[in-house]
Structure formats: structure tokens, C-alpha cells
Amino acid sequence: MAISKVYFQIICFIVFSLSYLVIINLYFMSRGNAAWVFAPGTLLVGLVGYWIGDYLYTRYFK
């Protein structure tokens, strides 16, 4: 049973958003800031992940 296109796009959106937040926060923590911050641009990175998920699904899973 294959995963549907919408679920694949949502998974890519979540993965890209969370990985961006983790990478930015690890960078700030390495610079001495101990507080968790909301990184600007998280939604944009998530939308890019959504678009990449669409592209990958149509290219490789159809």
C-alpha cells in the first residue's frame, strides 16, 4: 500500500520545519544562548519542504 500524495507532502512539511528549528536552535545554543527560540522563516522552510515533497512524489512514486 502506497502513501498518498497529501500525507507525503505533510510529512515533508513537518520534517523540514522541525529540522530547520533544530538546526537554528543548535546554532544559537553553540553561541551561548540557552533559551529555545522561534526561528523566523520556519513557515517558509516548511512550505519549501511541502513543495519538494510534491516534486519528489510526482517524480518517483507515480
LINVEN-V849622 format. One record per pair of residues at least 12 apart in sequence whose ideal C-beta (glycine too) atoms are under 8 Angstrom apart, sorted by the first residue. I is the first residue (numbers start at 1). J is the second residue. Records with the same first field share a line. If there is no record, write none. Layout:
I: J + J
This chain:
2: 61
3: 61
5: 54 + 57 + 58 + 61
8: 53 + 56 + 57 + 61
9: 50 + 53 + 54 + 57
10: 50 + 53
11: 53
12: 49 + 50 + 52 + 53 + 56
13: 46 + 47 + 49 + 50 + 53
14: 46 + 49
15: 49
16: 45 + 46 + 48 + 49 + 50 + 52
17: 42 + 43 + 45 + 46 + 49
20: 39 + 41 + 42 + 45 + 46
21: 38 + 39 + 42
24: 37 + 39
25: 37 + 39
